[in-house]
């Protein structure tokens, strides 16, 4: 979790003019880290609707794995984590 002040200090008016919410910034940065800028809107939507803890766990899993396709591995792991969370809730 980042402080709001840290995110605001990174805000660049020329480049980030369409990013106005924290979850948008997080989703965009996640897409950059995974090398999947083409699907940045998907990561922004996930950042808005998915608990941050699940996303962080999936991201660290991908970083540790060193996959050829990190975006696909992230989505797979996120799905697994959601299933585990739902199973525990029942």
C-alpha positions in Angstrom: 0.0 0.0 0.0 1.3 3.4 -0.9 0.7 6.7 0.7 -1.5 9.1 -1.2 1.2 11.7 -1.1 3.6 9.3 -2.8 1.1 8.7 -5.6 0.4 12.4 -6.0 4.1 13.2 -6.2 4.5 10.8 -9.1 1.6 12.4 -10.9 2.8 14.0 -14.1 0.3 16.4 -15.7 1.4 15.8 -19.3 1.5 12.0 -19.2 -1.2 11.1 -16.6 -3.9 13.6 -17.5 -6.6 10.9 -17.7 -5.7 9.3 -14.3 -7.7 10.8 -11.5 -8.2 8.0 -9.0 -5.8 5.9 -7.0 -7.1 2.6 -8.4 -6.5 3.9 -12.0 -2.9 4.6 -11.1 -2.5 1.2 -9.5 -4.0 -0.6 -12.5 -1.8 1.3 -14.9 1.4 0.6 -12.9 0.5 -3.1 -12.6 0.0 -3.3 -16.4 3.5 -1.7 -16.8 5.1 -4.1 -14.3 3.6 -7.1 -16.1 4.5 -5.8 -19.5 0.9 -5.8 -20.6 0.1 -2.2 -21.4 -2.2 -3.4 -24.2 -4.7 -4.5 -21.5 -4.3 -1.7 -19.1 -8.1 -1.1 -18.9 -8.5 -4.7 -17.6 -6.0 -4.1 -14.8 -7.7 -0.8 -13.9 -11.0 -2.5 -13.7 -9.5 -5.2 -11.6 -7.9 -2.6 -9.3 -11.4 -1.1 -8.8 -13.3 -4.3 -8.1 -10.8 -6.7 -6.6 -9.4 -6.6 -3.0 -5.8 -5.2 -3.2 -4.5 -8.1 -1.1 -5.4 -10.6 -3.7 -3.9 -8.6 -6.4 -0.7 -8.1 -4.5 -0.4 -11.9 -3.8 -0.9 -12.7 -7.5 1.6 -10.0 -8.5 4.3 -11.4 -6.2 3.6 -14.9 -7.4 4.2 -13.8 -11.0 7.4 -11.8 -10.1 8.8 -14.9 -8.3 7.9 -17.2 -11.2 9.6 -15.3 -14.0 7.0 -16.4 -16.6 7.1 -15.9 -20.3 3.6 -14.5 -20.3 3.2 -12.7 -16.9 -0.2 -11.2 -17.7 -1.7 -14.7 -18.3 -0.1 -16.1 -15.2 -1.3 -13.1 -13.1 -4.9 -13.7 -14.3 -4.7 -17.4 -13.6 -3.3 -16.9 -10.1 -5.8 -14.2 -9.3 -8.6 -16.6 -10.3 -7.1 -19.3 -8.0 -6.9 -16.9 -5.1 -10.5 -15.8 -5.6 -11.7 -19.4 -5.6 -9.8 -20.1 -2.4 -11.3 -17.0 -0.8 -14.8 -18.1 -1.8 -14.2 -21.6 -0.6 -13.1 -20.3 2.8 -16.2 -18.1 3.0 -18.5 -21.0 2.7 
